[in-house]
Amino acid sequence: MLNEEKIKLMTSIGMFEKREGRRIFMVNRFFRSDYIGRHGLRAFLGFTFSWLLGTGLVALYKAEDILGSLNFGNIWGDLTLYVGAYLVGLAVYLLIAGVVYWRRYEYARRGMKVYTAKLKRLEKRYEQQGKTGQGGRRL
């Protein structure tokens, strides 16, 4: 005889795995600091690459102006401004990335707790079924 409660619980677990499994199970392999640090490194590399690419495009666009006013005093001031803007932008971007990945980690940890609770409930149903010899009901 089929136990409807067990079937509903197993379906719920299967749907949860299909919907949330990829995000939640990947996060479960890391400590919080490792997960945030890993994604922070990726954010740093992505921001730096984008900044260099954007700078290269602007430099190519304004190459004539840059070469026409070749003054080392202006170059030093522009370089200082450029590095300062990069560092401020990087700090803001890493702060935002840290908050985003911290929230994703916490969401996944809560989801993992729900998943574990459902599995424990299912395990108890199987134990009850084994003790009574049928779908959890005693005769």
Residue pairs with C-beta under 8 A, 6 or more apart in sequence:
1 134
1 135
2 135
3 125
3 129
3 135
3 136
5 125
5 136
6 122
6 125
6 126
6 129
6 135
6 136
9 118
9 121
9 122
9 125
10 122
12 118
13 115
13 118
13 119
13 122
16 111
16 114
16 115
16 118
17 115
20 111
20 115
23 104
23 107
23 108
23 111
24 108
24 111
24 112
24 115
26 108
27 35
27 104
27 105
27 108
27 109
27 112
28 108
28 109
28 112
30 38
30 105
32 102
32 105
35 101
35 105
36 98
36 101
36 102
36 105
39 97
39 101
40 94
40 97
40 98
40 101
43 93
43 94
43 97
44 90
44 94
47 89
47 90
47 93
47 94
48 90
51 86
51 89
51 90
55 82
59 66
125 136
128 136
129 135
129 136
132 138
132 139
